[in-house]
Amino acid sequence: MTDMHIRTALPEDDDALARLDRAAWSTLHAVQPRPEPPYEPFFSDRFGPHDHLVAELDGRLVGYVKLGFPTPLIVNAHVRQIQGFLVAEDVRGTGVGRRLIRAAMDEARRQGAVRITLRVLGHNTPARKLYETEGFVIEGVLPGEFLLDGEYVDDVLMGRPL
């Protein structure tokens, strides 16, 4: 992975990120229905390029992490939350995800955060294992929070200090 680097997303990454997101869609990690045409832009008024770090390998975007505030409250401004995370299927297990998570923690620190959180579906074992190896611990569980493919799935809150 020597040719892989992580950078802040650019406005022109919108189409590539949208395609990556659609290609990797799965109820393992998505709670929204499968995207159907006409497709929405990847970036929105709420989350733009500056809120995303992307992994680029040989000129191709192979993953992203979206970093935001868990709430709009000033008393919560010391916390950042990973609010989206995806790695292309063909590069999973090669360290791309780990580098993205570490880059998100570095960026959160740079922004002055002292804590980082995320939410992950209970059945997403690969993601949960990655987060645990990066120091995240389970801080809460909402049992059966989502009904996906006819099964109730827990919503797991994880966090760690920075």
GUZA-522303 format. One record per residue (C-alpha): x negated, y, z; residue number from 1. Coordinates in Angstrom, 2 decimals. Example, Ala and Ser with C-alpha at 12.3 -4.5 7.8 and 13.67 -1.06 7.14 Angstrom:
2
<node><xx>-12.30</xx><yy>-4.50</yy><zz>7.80</zz><num>1</num></node>
<node><xx>-13.67</xx><yy>-1.06</yy><zz>7.14</zz><num>2</num></node>
***
This chain:
162
<node><xx>0.00</xx><yy>0.00</yy><zz>0.00</zz><num>1</num></node>
<node><xx>-2.90</xx><yy>2.37</yy><zz>-0.57</zz><num>2</num></node>
<node><xx>-0.95</xx><yy>4.33</yy><zz>-3.20</zz><num>3</num></node>
<node><xx>2.01</xx><yy>4.91</yy><zz>-0.88</zz><num>4</num></node>
<node><xx>2.47</xx><yy>8.27</yy><zz>0.76</zz><num>5</num></node>
<node><xx>5.15</xx><yy>9.99</yy><zz>2.80</zz><num>6</num></node>
<node><xx>6.32</xx><yy>13.50</yy><zz>2.11</zz><num>7</num></node>
<node><xx>9.27</xx><yy>15.81</yy><zz>2.65</zz><num>8</num></node>
<node><xx>11.95</xx><yy>15.26</yy><zz>0.03</zz><num>9</num></node>
<node><xx>12.34</xx><yy>17.73</yy><zz>-2.83</zz><num>10</num></node>
<node><xx>15.61</xx><yy>18.86</yy><zz>-4.45</zz><num>11</num></node>
<node><xx>14.64</xx><yy>16.95</yy><zz>-7.61</zz><num>12</num></node>
<node><xx>14.59</xx><yy>13.69</yy><zz>-5.58</zz><num>13</num></node>
<node><xx>18.40</xx><yy>13.75</yy><zz>-5.33</zz><num>14</num></node>
<node><xx>19.13</xx><yy>11.36</yy><zz>-8.21</zz><num>15</num></node>
<node><xx>16.40</xx><yy>8.85</yy><zz>-7.33</zz><num>16</num></node>
<node><xx>17.48</xx><yy>8.76</yy><zz>-3.68</zz><num>17</num></node>
<node><xx>21.13</xx><yy>8.36</yy><zz>-4.65</zz><num>18</num></node>
<node><xx>20.24</xx><yy>5.42</yy><zz>-6.92</zz><num>19</num></node>
<node><xx>18.08</xx><yy>3.85</yy><zz>-4.20</zz><num>20</num></node>
<node><xx>20.90</xx><yy>4.25</yy><zz>-1.69</zz><num>21</num></node>
<node><xx>23.46</xx><yy>2.64</yy><zz>-4.01</zz><num>22</num></node>
<node><xx>21.12</xx><yy>-0.24</yy><zz>-4.96</zz><num>23</num></node>
<node><xx>20.45</xx><yy>-1.13</yy><zz>-1.32</zz><num>24</num></node>
<node><xx>24.02</xx><yy>-0.71</yy><zz>-0.07</zz><num>25</num></node>
<node><xx>25.02</xx><yy>-3.50</yy><zz>2.30</zz><num>26</num></node>
<node><xx>27.30</xx><yy>-3.98</yy><zz>5.30</zz><num>27</num></node>
<node><xx>24.12</xx><yy>-4.96</yy><zz>7.15</zz><num>28</num></node>
<node><xx>23.49</xx><yy>-1.23</yy><zz>7.58</zz><num>29</num></node>
<node><xx>26.33</xx><yy>0.74</yy><zz>5.95</zz><num>30</num></node>
<node><xx>29.67</xx><yy>1.58</yy><zz>7.55</zz><num>31</num></node>
<node><xx>30.97</xx><yy>3.54</yy><zz>4.56</zz><num>32</num></node>
<node><xx>32.59</xx><yy>1.74</yy><zz>1.61</zz><num>33</num></node>
<node><xx>30.39</xx><yy>0.81</yy><zz>-1.35</zz><num>34</num></node>
<node><xx>29.89</xx><yy>3.97</yy><zz>-3.47</zz><num>35</num></node>
<node><xx>31.95</xx><yy>4.11</yy><zz>-6.65</zz><num>36</num></node>
<node><xx>31.74</xx><yy>6.51</yy><zz>-9.61</zz><num>37</num></node>
<node><xx>31.88</xx><yy>9.43</yy><zz>-9.79</zz><num>38</num></node>
<node><xx>28.99</xx><yy>9.40</yy><zz>-7.33</zz><num>39</num></node>
<node><xx>28.46</xx><yy>12.16</yy><zz>-4.81</zz><num>40</num></node>
<node><xx>25.08</xx><yy>13.92</yy><zz>-4.76</zz><num>41</num></node>
<node><xx>22.65</xx><yy>12.45</yy><zz>-2.22</zz><num>42</num></node>
<node><xx>21.93</xx><yy>15.80</yy><zz>-0.59</zz><num>43</num></node>
<node><xx>24.76</xx><yy>17.77</yy><zz>1.00</zz><num>44</num></node>
<node><xx>25.37</xx><yy>21.05</yy><zz>2.78</zz><num>45</num></node>
<node><xx>24.80</xx><yy>19.21</yy><zz>6.05</zz><num>46</num></node>
<node><xx>21.62</xx><yy>17.33</yy><zz>5.08</zz><num>47</num></node>
<node><xx>19.30</xx><yy>18.69</yy><zz>2.44</zz><num>48</num></node>
<node><xx>15.84</xx><yy>17.75</yy><zz>1.19</zz><num>49</num></node>
<node><xx>14.17</xx><yy>19.33</yy><zz>4.25</zz><num>50</num></node>
<node><xx>15.97</xx><yy>16.79</yy><zz>6.50</zz><num>51</num></node>
<node><xx>14.49</xx><yy>13.78</yy><zz>4.68</zz><num>52</num></node>
<node><xx>11.07</xx><yy>12.20</yy><zz>4.56</zz><num>53</num></node>
<node><xx>10.52</xx><yy>9.93</yy><zz>1.57</zz><num>54</num></node>
<node><xx>8.10</xx><yy>7.11</yy><zz>0.86</zz><num>55</num></node>
<node><xx>6.61</xx><yy>7.26</yy><zz>-2.62</zz><num>56</num></node>
<node><xx>4.75</xx><yy>4.32</yy><zz>-4.13</zz><num>57</num></node>
<node><xx>3.12</xx><yy>4.63</yy><zz>-7.55</zz><num>58</num></node>
<node><xx>5.41</xx><yy>7.57</yy><zz>-8.38</zz><num>59</num></node>
<node><xx>8.59</xx><yy>5.74</yy><zz>-7.33</zz><num>60</num></node>
<node><xx>10.68</xx><yy>6.55</yy><zz>-4.26</zz><num>61</num></node>
<node><xx>10.94</xx><yy>3.36</yy><zz>-2.19</zz><num>62</num></node>
<node><xx>12.46</xx><yy>4.61</yy><zz>1.04</zz><num>63</num></node>
<node><xx>13.63</xx><yy>7.50</yy><zz>3.14</zz><num>64</num></node>
<node><xx>14.40</xx><yy>8.53</yy><zz>6.69</zz><num>65</num></node>
<node><xx>16.89</xx><yy>11.30</yy><zz>7.55</zz><num>66</num></node>
<node><xx>16.12</xx><yy>13.26</yy><zz>10.71</zz><num>67</num></node>
<node><xx>18.67</xx><yy>15.52</yy><zz>12.37</zz><num>68</num></node>
<node><xx>20.11</xx><yy>16.76</yy><zz>15.63</zz><num>69</num></node>
<node><xx>22.40</xx><yy>14.33</yy><zz>17.50</zz><num>70</num></node>
<node><xx>24.75</xx><yy>17.22</yy><zz>18.40</zz><num>71</num></node>
<node><xx>24.98</xx><yy>20.96</yy><zz>17.66</zz><num>72</num></node>
<node><xx>24.54</xx><yy>21.79</yy><zz>21.37</zz><num>73</num></node>
<node><xx>21.58</xx><yy>23.91</yy><zz>22.49</zz><num>74</num></node>
<node><xx>21.24</xx><yy>21.77</yy><zz>25.63</zz><num>75</num></node>
<node><xx>20.54</xx><yy>18.79</yy><zz>23.31</zz><num>76</num></node>
<node><xx>18.09</xx><yy>20.60</yy><zz>20.98</zz><num>77</num></node>
<node><xx>15.07</xx><yy>18.75</yy><zz>22.45</zz><num>78</num></node>
<node><xx>16.29</xx><yy>15.50</yy><zz>20.87</zz><num>79</num></node>
<node><xx>16.11</xx><yy>14.40</yy><zz>17.25</zz><num>80</num></node>
<node><xx>18.04</xx><yy>11.51</yy><zz>15.78</zz><num>81</num></node>
<node><xx>17.30</xx><yy>9.23</yy><zz>12.88</zz><num>82</num></node>
<node><xx>20.57</xx><yy>9.50</yy><zz>10.98</zz><num>83</num></node>
<node><xx>19.66</xx><yy>7.50</yy><zz>7.91</zz><num>84</num></node>
<node><xx>16.93</xx><yy>5.02</yy><zz>7.07</zz><num>85</num></node>
<node><xx>16.44</xx><yy>2.83</yy><zz>4.04</zz><num>86</num></node>
<node><xx>13.66</xx><yy>0.86</yy><zz>2.36</zz><num>87</num></node>
<node><xx>14.00</xx><yy>-0.61</yy><zz>-1.13</zz><num>88</num></node>
<node><xx>14.52</xx><yy>-4.36</yy><zz>-1.00</zz><num>89</num></node>
<node><xx>11.46</xx><yy>-5.17</yy><zz>-3.12</zz><num>90</num></node>
<node><xx>9.06</xx><yy>-3.50</yy><zz>-0.65</zz><num>91</num></node>
<node><xx>10.63</xx><yy>-4.57</yy><zz>2.65</zz><num>92</num></node>
<node><xx>8.13</xx><yy>-6.23</yy><zz>4.96</zz><num>93</num></node>
<node><xx>5.16</xx><yy>-4.34</yy><zz>3.52</zz><num>94</num></node>
<node><xx>4.93</xx><yy>-1.58</yy><zz>6.16</zz><num>95</num></node>
<node><xx>6.92</xx><yy>1.12</yy><zz>4.34</zz><num>96</num></node>
<node><xx>9.62</xx><yy>1.19</yy><zz>7.02</zz><num>97</num></node>
<node><xx>7.12</xx><yy>1.34</yy><zz>9.86</zz><num>98</num></node>
<node><xx>5.30</xx><yy>4.25</yy><zz>8.23</zz><num>99</num></node>
<node><xx>8.60</xx><yy>6.09</yy><zz>7.71</zz><num>100</num></node>
<node><xx>9.62</xx><yy>5.60</yy><zz>11.36</zz><num>101</num></node>
<node><xx>6.23</xx><yy>6.82</yy><zz>12.56</zz><num>102</num></node>
<node><xx>6.41</xx><yy>9.82</yy><zz>10.21</zz><num>103</num></node>
<node><xx>9.88</xx><yy>10.65</yy><zz>11.57</zz><num>104</num></node>
<node><xx>8.52</xx><yy>10.56</yy><zz>15.13</zz><num>105</num></node>
<node><xx>5.60</xx><yy>12.80</yy><zz>14.12</zz><num>106</num></node>
<node><xx>7.98</xx><yy>15.24</yy><zz>12.43</zz><num>107</num></node>
<node><xx>10.29</xx><yy>15.27</yy><zz>15.46</zz><num>108</num></node>
<node><xx>7.30</xx><yy>16.08</yy><zz>17.68</zz><num>109</num></node>
<node><xx>6.22</xx><yy>18.80</yy><zz>15.26</zz><num>110</num></node>
<node><xx>9.71</xx><yy>20.31</yy><zz>15.58</zz><num>111</num></node>
<node><xx>9.32</xx><yy>20.37</yy><zz>19.37</zz><num>112</num></node>
<node><xx>11.44</xx><yy>17.33</yy><zz>20.24</zz><num>113</num></node>
<node><xx>10.54</xx><yy>15.28</yy><zz>23.29</zz><num>114</num></node>
<node><xx>12.90</xx><yy>12.40</yy><zz>22.56</zz><num>115</num></node>
<node><xx>14.22</xx><yy>10.53</yy><zz>19.50</zz><num>116</num></node>
<node><xx>17.32</xx><yy>8.34</yy><zz>19.16</zz><num>117</num></node>
<node><xx>19.08</xx><yy>6.30</yy><zz>16.51</zz><num>118</num></node>
<node><xx>22.13</xx><yy>4.13</yy><zz>16.02</zz><num>119</num></node>
<node><xx>21.90</xx><yy>0.70</yy><zz>14.41</zz><num>120</num></node>
<node><xx>24.47</xx><yy>-1.98</yy><zz>13.71</zz><num>121</num></node>
<node><xx>24.21</xx><yy>-4.86</yy><zz>16.15</zz><num>122</num></node>
<node><xx>23.84</xx><yy>-7.48</yy><zz>13.41</zz><num>123</num></node>
<node><xx>20.95</xx><yy>-5.65</yy><zz>11.69</zz><num>124</num></node>
<node><xx>18.25</xx><yy>-7.78</yy><zz>13.30</zz><num>125</num></node>
<node><xx>15.37</xx><yy>-6.75</yy><zz>10.98</zz><num>126</num></node>
<node><xx>15.89</xx><yy>-3.04</yy><zz>11.71</zz><num>127</num></node>
<node><xx>16.36</xx><yy>-3.61</yy><zz>15.43</zz><num>128</num></node>
<node><xx>13.10</xx><yy>-5.59</yy><zz>15.61</zz><num>129</num></node>
<node><xx>11.23</xx><yy>-2.84</yy><zz>13.76</zz><num>130</num></node>
<node><xx>12.59</xx><yy>-0.16</yy><zz>16.11</zz><num>131</num></node>
<node><xx>11.69</xx><yy>-2.25</yy><zz>19.17</zz><num>132</num></node>
<node><xx>8.10</xx><yy>-2.71</yy><zz>17.97</zz><num>133</num></node>
<node><xx>7.90</xx><yy>1.09</yy><zz>17.64</zz><num>134</num></node>
<node><xx>8.93</xx><yy>1.62</yy><zz>21.27</zz><num>135</num></node>
<node><xx>12.69</xx><yy>2.11</yy><zz>20.93</zz><num>136</num></node>
<node><xx>14.84</xx><yy>0.49</yy><zz>23.62</zz><num>137</num></node>
<node><xx>18.56</xx><yy>-0.19</yy><zz>23.73</zz><num>138</num></node>
<node><xx>20.24</xx><yy>2.59</yy><zz>25.70</zz><num>139</num></node>
<node><xx>23.86</xx><yy>1.69</yy><zz>25.02</zz><num>140</num></node>
<node><xx>26.19</xx><yy>-0.54</yy><zz>23.06</zz><num>141</num></node>
<node><xx>29.66</xx><yy>0.20</yy><zz>21.71</zz><num>142</num></node>
<node><xx>31.08</xx><yy>-3.33</yy><zz>21.37</zz><num>143</num></node>
<node><xx>33.06</xx><yy>-4.06</yy><zz>18.20</zz><num>144</num></node>
<node><xx>32.87</xx><yy>-0.42</yy><zz>17.09</zz><num>145</num></node>
<node><xx>33.07</xx><yy>-1.24</yy><zz>13.35</zz><num>146</num></node>
<node><xx>35.10</xx><yy>-3.74</yy><zz>11.34</zz><num>147</num></node>
<node><xx>32.87</xx><yy>-4.84</yy><zz>8.46</zz><num>148</num></node>
<node><xx>33.71</xx><yy>-7.70</yy><zz>6.11</zz><num>149</num></node>
<node><xx>36.40</xx><yy>-8.87</yy><zz>8.54</zz><num>150</num></node>
<node><xx>34.00</xx><yy>-9.02</yy><zz>11.53</zz><num>151</num></node>
<node><xx>33.73</xx><yy>-6.66</yy><zz>14.48</zz><num>152</num></node>
<node><xx>30.19</xx><yy>-5.28</yy><zz>14.74</zz><num>153</num></node>
<node><xx>28.56</xx><yy>-3.50</yy><zz>17.68</zz><num>154</num></node>
<node><xx>27.07</xx><yy>-0.02</yy><zz>17.36</zz><num>155</num></node>
<node><xx>23.75</xx><yy>0.01</yy><zz>19.25</zz><num>156</num></node>
<node><xx>22.17</xx><yy>3.23</yy><zz>20.51</zz><num>157</num></node>
<node><xx>18.38</xx><yy>3.11</yy><zz>20.80</zz><num>158</num></node>
<node><xx>15.94</xx><yy>5.77</yy><zz>21.90</zz><num>159</num></node>
<node><xx>12.46</xx><yy>6.54</yy><zz>23.13</zz><num>160</num></node>
<node><xx>10.41</xx><yy>9.44</yy><zz>24.44</zz><num>161</num></node>
<node><xx>8.00</xx><yy>11.13</yy><zz>22.03</zz><num>162</num></node>
***
